[in-house]
Amino acid sequence: MHKPKKPEPAVKHLVLAASLALTPVLISALPAPAQEADPHAGHDMSGMDSMMGTDSPSTEAFKAANMAMHSGMDIPFTGNADVDFVRGMIAHHQGAIDMARIVLEHGTDPEVKKLAEEIIAAQESEISWMTDWLEKNGG
């Protein structure tokens, strides 16, 4: 049976030196204990303005539309994938309409406003189709 060679002392020292050199890097990559960690580290704090009541009217409107959309999408699921999808998408589409109306009121870019108008027309048509579908399919 062949006995493996022992590593040369220089190789051992090289491996040890590399390990010691990398230890601080590896340790810094570990998460800090919860009690020592800054809960806001790495977070974008630009949204703090909203807590101070300094959001623009469009931001306030977008936040309200977003909350309404998410609330509307919080449906009781039936187990029927088709019905659940359509019911959730109605609120989602209404959210798109609400956001498009906000940009029509507050936006300035003609291309964005044109897109908003197209979104309103398309989403209203799809909501109408989905509402009819639900009526026909017991949703």
HELIX and SHEET records of a PDB file:
HELIX    1   1 PRO A    9  ALA A   29  1                                  21    
HELIX    2   2 MET A   45  GLY A   47  5                                   3    
HELIX    3   3 MET A   48  MET A   51  1                                   4    
HELIX    4   4 PRO A   57  MET A   73  1                                  17    
HELIX    5   5 ALA A   81  HIS A  106  1                                  26    
HELIX    6   6 PRO A  110  LYS A  136  1                                  27    
END                                                                             
